[in-house]
Amino acid sequence: MVSRRYERGCIVLTSNRGFGDWNQVFADPVVAGAIVDRLLHTATVMNIRGASYRARAYAAKQKVKGGGAMVA
């Protein structure tokens, strides 16, 4: 998919792992490097830190129910 979209259209991608960890996600580190290279070539990277919206919503729901969910 990345190869087909490369320089032809936009790709919106979210991940909970840094680009340096992608060689652990994909079986072939060369493929991981090629994908990261194509994604970052003309990319705008937005790094968002903090608890995810889903984690916060889950914690809020548990609080209403009386549970003790913790979100970092």
Secondary structure as UniProt FT lines:
FT   HELIX           2..5
FT   TURN            6..8
FT   HELIX           19..21
FT   HELIX           22..25
FT   HELIX           29..41
FT   HELIX           53..65
//
